Amino acid sequence: MKVRIILLLLILLKSLYANTQEIVNPPIKPNTAYVSGETLSFQIRYGFIVGGTTTLSITDATYDGKPVFYASAVGQTTGLADKIYKVRDVYESWFDKETNLPNKQIRNISEGRYKHYNEIIYNRNNNTVNSKLSGVHSVPGKLLDLTSVFYYLRRIDFTNINKDEVIFVNIFFSDEIFPLRLRYKGKETIRTKFGKISCHKIHPIVETGRMFKGKDDLTIWLTDDENCLPVLVQMDIHVVGTVLLKLNKYTNIANPLAFH
């Protein structure tokens, strides 16, 4: 199996419609979840095998003369997986500090012999994006990218979302619009390397068949505190089995973690 680090984390794409109430582009809170300098490092495991790492980091930046956040997601294989199929993937996003909407994104992929590079510019005035590879596309408003969506989710007020309600947002990936639907499953306390933490449990509604047996075979846990940190992602995949992305290290988080 080809190890695509960021895509494993983001197999939220091509989601199916859910037969429950949808909350479209839920409003976000003023940002208390993250600050410039935050870095989150994840370890990817296939059973006892460590397949790679993913690192999310965010800093202050300037875009078109305005202060923004610059976020990057870097994925790479390690150990035996790196020798079999070397992956070095980088996703970058410059997004507005208030709205969390991206102004620019870069996708820089190196997977074995496959290479891919593209830049996307967002024009919020007329709801278009300009792709370096495919030109101008008309898009819906409040469009996110693969990096900014994680920070957007961390600013949602989950106290206003009921169990089994579905959060809906659009993201722009590979020059296409992808609907992203996430079913909120309430709170659950999980054990992490840092201690027991109460979390919001979310099921991205995935497409069954090729990778997943069931619609809920992908789960994300976000801490139930002001940080709303993604601490664990679990994927139950055909053939491979259970794949885990575990938060392994964090630095410069905005608030102390709340342990149970």
C-alpha angles and dihedrals in degrees: 000000000000110000109225102176104193093036091055087054090047106041084133089110127115091021123185127239115262127221093229136081113293125215105207116212094338113215116262128227125240104279115271094136103083143010137200110286097034114141126185121191122196131192119215116215134186100193104299093346120098105214103177150308137264124200126195118193136170134195140167116270143159126245123183089345095307129108112253140159119259113206130181134190114200122187129184140165121242138196117353093355089057091054093048099044118359116213128187110168125172126186118183132187136182107200139175115265094220105037097027088223117141125245096187139005135190127199116195114177131184114172115159105304093340116104128181133172129176140158125208125197119197121214107197093181095070102014098247135128126210115215118198088218105039108019130229123356130185109232140177120263122264091035116171134195133225094271103037092050091071092055091044091055090051090061097052115113101234091185086076094052122083126216113278094016113132125232113212127198135153124234131189114228133158090358092303137100113244123192112224118202122182123186113214111224100183127244130330133174113229134183116245133173086261096052139275112324132185108232143184108244117217132182115201103212101242132192112259125220113045100050108357133051095202137027091245098050091112119066133178125194118203119187115257094231139080092287097055087198119186100237102165140019120186125192125184103203132183114260094355096062123203118004118191130197107195127187102244103173139006134187135185097009116174098238137019114268115254110231130194 
